Amino acid sequence: MNVEDRGVRRRAELVFAAYELFVDKGYRCVVVADIVARAGVSHGTFYNYFTNKRDVLDAVIDHYFALIRDRVFSRAVTGQRPRTLDEFCALFIRVIDHCYELVQDEPGLVTFILIEATSIDDRVAERSMQNLTGYGDEATAWIKNGIALGYLDPTLDPRLTGELLLSILLSALLSAIRDGADGLDPQRVRTDLVAFVRAALEP
């Protein structure tokens, strides 16, 4: 392994250590000494990659938003090109299912990234919104494709509708976090959200 690869791996180890601590203890209760201890490195090594705890938080947010994007969106839609509204709704169901699977596999991830982290300060909230914009771009592309193929309402505004789809998926993630405490099981969430999407998008 060359020096560059070792550097990439060491930085990733620090990001993962910080993430685990932020989820376990809360961001405000973690100090740099905790992170270097968890990663098994020196303070000097930490400062080779990050200027302070706030800097590594930005890296955590970017990395784990990318993970959510991969687990929820990319795995569900890779190679998929819906050609009918039924196929589009089936794809949307798969994305919702991935929301539940992610929360089950990583119970603290979505809570930290979507709820706790965004309350830390305005910069974090802005960074989170920038990451969510990327998700919105993907959803907008789905809408444009559906309009071009003629199975979605041609009067829809693709950007606005894409953001609506994103907000619906965020509600699925939040329902998954509540794990039935809201009185909604996954099947009910899936059925109600897809029915709403179908009614909003059909020509």
C-alpha atoms as one frame of an Amber mdcrd trajectory, in Angstrom:
protein
   0.000   0.000   0.000   1.478   3.345  -1.029   1.562   6.523   1.042  -1.475
   8.025  -0.676  -3.573   4.912  -0.069  -2.515   4.817   3.571  -3.521   8.438
   3.932  -6.960   7.786   2.442  -7.428   4.799   4.752  -6.291   6.696   7.843
  -8.614   9.601   7.087 -11.507   7.169   6.609 -10.682   5.532   9.943 -10.849
   8.905  11.668 -14.167   9.741  10.000 -15.606   6.381  11.068 -14.344   6.784
  14.641 -15.852  10.262  14.846 -19.140   9.019  13.421 -19.400   6.202  15.953
 -18.717   8.578  18.814 -21.130  11.237  17.567 -23.879   8.601  17.320 -23.055
   6.983  20.684 -22.414  10.084  22.793 -23.740  13.043  20.818 -21.573  15.560
  18.999 -21.313  18.022  21.874 -20.057  15.363  24.305 -17.170  14.262  22.060
 -13.691  15.809  22.050 -10.752  15.227  19.715  -9.068  13.053  22.359 -12.027
  10.663  22.170 -11.733  10.416  18.394  -7.994   9.703  18.333  -8.400   7.136
  21.111 -11.175   5.361  19.213  -9.122   5.412  15.986  -5.918   4.393  17.770
  -3.859   7.293  16.439  -2.067  10.317  17.843  -3.349  13.877  18.049  -0.742
  14.800  15.456  -2.174  12.282  13.025  -5.661  13.706  13.529  -4.425  17.219
  12.757  -2.760  15.997   9.573  -6.273  15.529   8.195  -8.589  17.819  10.145
  -8.242  21.197  11.819 -10.683  20.464  14.669 -13.757  18.478  15.708 -16.000
  20.704  13.623 -13.946  19.937  10.524 -14.269  16.176  10.950 -18.017  16.629
  11.476 -18.252  18.038   7.935 -16.461  14.950   6.639 -18.828  12.702   8.606
 -21.884  14.467   7.162 -20.626  14.260   3.562 -19.561  10.625   3.875 -22.741
   9.379   5.505 -25.066  11.358   3.276 -23.266   9.596   0.412 -23.847   6.275
   2.192 -27.555   7.010   2.587 -27.705   7.970  -1.089 -26.085   4.684  -2.075
 -28.178   2.504   0.244 -31.537   4.171  -0.393 -31.331   5.436  -3.978 -28.506
   3.933  -5.989 -29.083   0.281  -5.100 -32.778   0.593  -5.854 -32.554   2.458
  -9.156 -29.299   1.303 -10.783 -30.126   0.014 -14.244 -33.823   0.827 -13.786
 -35.646   2.958 -16.338 -39.378   2.891 -15.645 -41.490   3.071 -18.784 -44.929
   3.166 -17.142 -46.445   4.690 -14.034 -46.794   1.194 -12.564 -43.057   0.608
 -13.029 -42.321   4.009 -11.519 -44.434   3.199  -8.446 -42.750  -0.205  -8.136
 -39.377   1.565  -8.153 -40.617   3.990  -5.502 -41.699   1.038  -3.341 -38.180
  -0.412  -3.586 -36.706   2.899  -2.467 -39.073   3.006   0.536 -38.097  -0.560
   1.418 -34.443   0.477   1.296 -35.262   3.283   3.754 -36.488   0.711   6.260
 -33.568  -1.626   5.625 -31.068   1.186   6.200 -32.643   2.184   9.514 -32.715
  -1.461  10.602 -29.046  -1.991   9.679 -27.777   1.383  10.958 -30.256   2.509
  13.630 -28.272   5.551  14.729 -27.222   6.773  11.298 -30.387   8.404  10.029
 -31.237   9.845  13.436 -27.844  11.506  13.698 -27.538  12.725  10.099 -31.099
  13.950   9.572 -32.059  15.076  13.080 -29.215  15.660  15.526 -26.541  16.949
  13.142 -28.810  19.517  11.517 -29.483  21.082  14.925 -25.801  21.661  15.757
 -25.500  24.974  13.937 -26.538  26.782  10.761 -23.449  25.651   8.855 -24.294
  22.013   9.427 -27.909  22.582   8.401 -26.697  24.293   5.219 -24.275  21.466
   4.453 -27.033  18.920   4.974 -29.292  20.843   2.609 -26.534  20.866  -0.011
 -26.311  17.088   0.248 -30.078  16.743   0.027 -30.025  18.858  -3.127 -28.106
  16.043  -4.810 -30.908  13.652  -3.911 -33.402  16.153  -5.293 -31.462  16.253
  -8.570 -31.869  12.490  -8.932 -35.576  12.646  -8.188 -35.943  15.487 -10.708
 -34.277  13.305 -13.345 -36.837  10.552 -12.628 -39.660  13.038 -13.230 -38.152
  14.405 -16.442 -37.741  10.870 -17.761 -41.342  10.002 -16.939 -42.652  13.130
 -18.642 -40.517  12.455 -21.719 -41.877   8.897 -21.944 -45.443  10.135 -21.529
 -46.492   8.298 -18.373 -46.281  11.300 -16.030 -48.365  14.457 -16.140 -46.634
  16.792 -18.637 -47.732  19.866 -16.679 -45.617  18.874 -13.678 -42.681  21.088
 -12.725 -39.814  18.537 -12.572 -37.782  20.328  -9.892 -40.723  20.989  -7.592
 -42.061  17.469  -8.083 -38.609  15.980  -7.478 -38.376  17.864  -4.193 -41.847
  16.566  -3.293 -40.687  12.992  -3.914 -37.634  13.629  -1.755 -39.776  14.945
   1.104 -41.968  11.844   0.849 -38.903   9.605   1.117 -37.664  11.588   4.112
 -41.018  10.950   5.763 -40.492   7.219   5.122 -37.081   7.410   6.804 -38.543
   9.233   9.795 -41.362   6.697  10.071 -38.767   3.918   9.995 -36.912   5.628
  12.855 -40.127   5.744  14.908 -40.476   1.964  14.340 -44.247   1.838  14.713
 -44.493   4.414  17.513 -46.549   6.559  15.126 -49.012   3.690  14.682 -47.836
   3.028  11.128 -46.241  -0.228  10.072 -44.029  -0.430   6.940 -46.825  -1.875
   4.804 -49.175   0.992   5.699 -46.451   3.571   5.018 -45.608   1.956   1.684
 -49.249   1.756   0.606 -50.202   5.290   1.625 -47.100   6.974   0.209 -47.278
   5.191  -3.122 -50.982   5.959  -3.434 -50.195   9.632  -2.848 -47.380   9.573
  -5.424 -49.581   7.885  -8.012 -52.386  10.412  -7.538 -49.962  13.340  -7.745
 -48.101  12.172 -10.860 -50.557  10.428 -13.152 -51.645  12.345 -16.276
